[in-house]
């Protein structure tokens, strides 16, 4: 396992050295290769549209939580009422049935609201990343970029082997010069375009 890590690091070092020694990169057509990176986590967390969506989503969750608490209090109130009646009496049975019915409705309500919130979050997230991808693509084309990569700021210290493999398979950027980081430019465009 250590051998695989060392081999990976050695290959990466050789590639970086070769790139550094060769000066500028050129495509097969002889065009200079222009590369940029964008931190999607930073971009999404500071994208004003996403911030607004998140605030609206949190307010909606708060309203739903109040409804859930209200339904739970009603079941609790009925449970207290149940104690007043003699077990087996007609009133006891009626209240017990009402508690069971309201409990089932309560559980179904929670499941349905959770499903709807997840669906809404998926739609919002999809829209967010579509906006970001559109802006990054347009910026890349307009400014002659050959390739724009996604980067993350996550630290890898303390990650196990499996998590390291997952991290490097989804985050190809290990190092980049600050002058190719397009995050601030992309954020500026996003926040102007999607208010």
C-alpha positions as CSV (number, residue, x, y, z in Angstrom):
1,X,0.0,0.0,0.0
2,X,2.8,2.4,0.9
3,X,4.5,1.4,-2.4
4,X,1.4,2.5,-4.3
5,X,1.3,5.9,-2.6
6,X,5.0,6.4,-3.2
7,X,4.6,5.5,-6.8
8,X,1.7,7.9,-7.2
9,X,3.7,10.7,-5.6
10,X,6.7,9.9,-7.7
11,X,4.7,9.9,-11.0
12,X,3.0,13.2,-10.0
13,X,6.3,14.8,-9.1
14,X,7.8,13.7,-12.5
15,X,4.8,15.1,-14.4
16,X,5.0,18.4,-12.5
17,X,8.7,18.7,-13.1
18,X,8.3,18.0,-16.8
19,X,5.5,20.6,-17.1
20,X,7.7,23.1,-15.2
21,X,10.8,22.4,-17.4
22,X,8.9,22.6,-20.7
23,X,7.8,26.2,-20.2
24,X,4.4,26.8,-21.8
25,X,2.2,23.9,-22.8
26,X,0.9,23.6,-26.3
27,X,-2.0,21.6,-27.7
28,X,-1.6,19.3,-30.7
29,X,-2.7,22.1,-32.9
30,X,0.2,24.3,-31.6
31,X,-2.1,26.5,-29.5
32,X,-0.9,27.6,-26.1
33,X,-2.8,25.7,-23.4
34,X,-4.4,28.0,-20.8
35,X,-5.6,26.3,-17.6
36,X,-7.6,27.7,-14.7
37,X,-9.1,26.4,-11.5
38,X,-12.3,27.2,-9.6
39,X,-13.1,26.4,-6.0
40,X,-16.7,25.2,-6.2
41,X,-17.3,25.0,-2.4
42,X,-16.1,28.6,-2.0
43,X,-18.1,29.7,-5.1
44,X,-21.3,28.2,-3.9
45,X,-21.0,29.4,-0.3
46,X,-20.5,33.0,-1.5
47,X,-23.0,32.9,-4.4
48,X,-25.7,35.4,-3.4
49,X,-28.4,33.5,-5.2
50,X,-27.5,30.4,-3.2
51,X,-27.4,32.4,0.1
52,X,-30.9,33.7,-0.7
53,X,-32.1,30.2,-1.5
54,X,-30.6,28.8,1.7
55,X,-32.3,31.5,3.8
56,X,-35.7,30.8,2.1
57,X,-35.1,27.0,2.6
58,X,-34.3,27.5,6.3
59,X,-37.4,29.6,6.8
60,X,-39.5,26.9,5.1
61,X,-37.9,24.3,7.4
62,X,-38.7,26.4,10.4
63,X,-42.3,26.7,9.5
64,X,-42.5,22.9,8.9
65,X,-40.8,22.2,12.2
66,X,-43.4,24.3,14.0
67,X,-46.1,22.3,12.3
68,X,-44.4,19.1,13.3
69,X,-44.1,20.3,16.9
70,X,-47.8,21.3,16.9
71,X,-48.8,17.8,15.7
72,X,-46.6,16.2,18.4
73,X,-48.1,18.4,21.1
74,X,-51.6,17.4,20.0
75,X,-50.7,13.7,20.3
76,X,-49.1,14.4,23.7
77,X,-52.3,16.2,24.8
78,X,-54.4,13.2,23.7
79,X,-52.0,10.8,25.6
80,X,-52.6,12.9,28.7
81,X,-56.3,12.8,28.1
82,X,-56.2,9.0,27.7
83,X,-55.0,8.7,31.3
84,X,-58.2,10.2,32.6
85,X,-60.4,7.4,31.2
86,X,-60.7,3.9,32.5
87,X,-58.9,1.4,30.3
88,X,-61.4,-0.5,28.2
89,X,-64.1,2.2,28.5
90,X,-65.6,3.6,25.3
91,X,-64.0,7.0,25.8
92,X,-60.6,5.3,26.4
93,X,-60.9,3.3,23.1
94,X,-62.0,6.4,21.1
95,X,-59.1,8.5,22.4
96,X,-56.7,5.6,21.8
97,X,-57.9,5.2,18.2
98,X,-57.5,9.0,17.7
99,X,-54.0,8.8,19.1
100,X,-53.1,6.0,16.7
101,X,-54.7,7.8,13.7
102,X,-52.9,11.1,14.5
103,X,-49.6,9.3,15.1
104,X,-49.8,7.6,11.7
105,X,-50.7,11.0,10.1
106,X,-47.9,12.6,12.0
107,X,-45.3,10.0,10.8
108,X,-46.6,10.3,7.2
109,X,-46.5,14.1,7.4
110,X,-42.8,14.0,8.5
111,X,-41.9,11.5,5.8
112,X,-43.6,13.6,3.1
113,X,-42.2,16.9,4.3
114,X,-38.7,15.3,4.4
115,X,-39.2,14.0,0.8
116,X,-40.4,17.4,-0.4
117,X,-37.5,19.2,1.3
118,X,-34.9,16.8,-0.2
119,X,-36.5,17.2,-3.6
120,X,-36.4,21.0,-3.3
121,X,-32.8,21.0,-2.1
122,X,-31.9,18.7,-5.1
123,X,-33.6,21.2,-7.5
124,X,-31.9,24.2,-5.9
125,X,-28.5,22.5,-5.9
126,X,-28.9,21.5,-9.5
127,X,-29.8,25.0,-10.5
128,X,-26.9,26.4,-8.5
129,X,-24.3,24.1,-10.2
130,X,-25.9,24.7,-13.6
131,X,-25.5,28.5,-13.0
132,X,-21.9,28.0,-11.9
133,X,-21.1,25.7,-14.8
134,X,-22.6,28.1,-17.3
135,X,-20.6,31.0,-16.1
136,X,-17.4,29.1,-15.9
137,X,-17.9,27.7,-19.4
138,X,-18.7,31.2,-20.8
139,X,-15.8,32.8,-19.0
140,X,-13.5,30.0,-20.3
141,X,-14.6,30.4,-23.9
142,X,-14.4,34.2,-23.8
143,X,-11.0,34.3,-22.2
144,X,-9.3,31.6,-24.3
145,X,-9.0,28.9,-21.6
146,X,-8.3,25.3,-22.8
147,X,-9.2,23.7,-19.4
148,X,-10.8,24.9,-16.2
149,X,-10.6,22.4,-13.3
150,X,-12.5,22.1,-10.0
151,X,-10.5,22.3,-6.9
152,X,-11.1,21.9,-3.2
153,X,-9.3,23.3,-0.1
154,X,-9.9,20.2,2.0
155,X,-6.9,19.0,4.0
156,X,-6.0,15.4,3.5
157,X,-4.0,15.0,6.7
158,X,-5.4,12.1,8.7
159,X,-7.5,10.7,5.9
160,X,-7.4,6.9,5.5
161,X,-6.3,5.2,2.3
162,X,-9.8,4.7,0.9
163,X,-10.8,8.3,1.6
164,X,-7.6,9.5,0.1
165,X,-8.3,7.6,-3.1
166,X,-11.8,9.0,-3.2
167,X,-10.5,12.5,-2.6
168,X,-7.9,12.3,-5.4
169,X,-10.3,10.7,-7.8
170,X,-12.7,13.6,-7.4
171,X,-10.2,16.4,-6.9
172,X,-7.5,16.3,-9.5
173,X,-5.8,19.6,-8.4
174,X,-3.1,19.1,-5.9
175,X,-1.3,22.3,-6.5
176,X,-1.9,25.4,-8.6
177,X,-0.4,28.9,-8.9
178,X,-2.6,31.6,-7.4
179,X,-2.7,33.4,-10.8
180,X,-4.8,30.6,-12.4
181,X,-7.4,30.6,-9.7
182,X,-10.6,32.0,-11.2
183,X,-12.9,31.7,-8.2
184,X,-13.1,35.4,-7.4
185,X,-13.8,36.3,-11.1
186,X,-16.4,33.6,-11.4
187,X,-18.1,34.8,-8.2
188,X,-18.1,38.4,-9.4
189,X,-19.9,37.4,-12.6
190,X,-22.3,35.0,-10.8
191,X,-23.3,37.7,-8.3
192,X,-23.9,40.3,-11.0
193,X,-25.7,37.9,-13.4
194,X,-28.0,36.1,-10.9
195,X,-29.1,38.5,-8.3
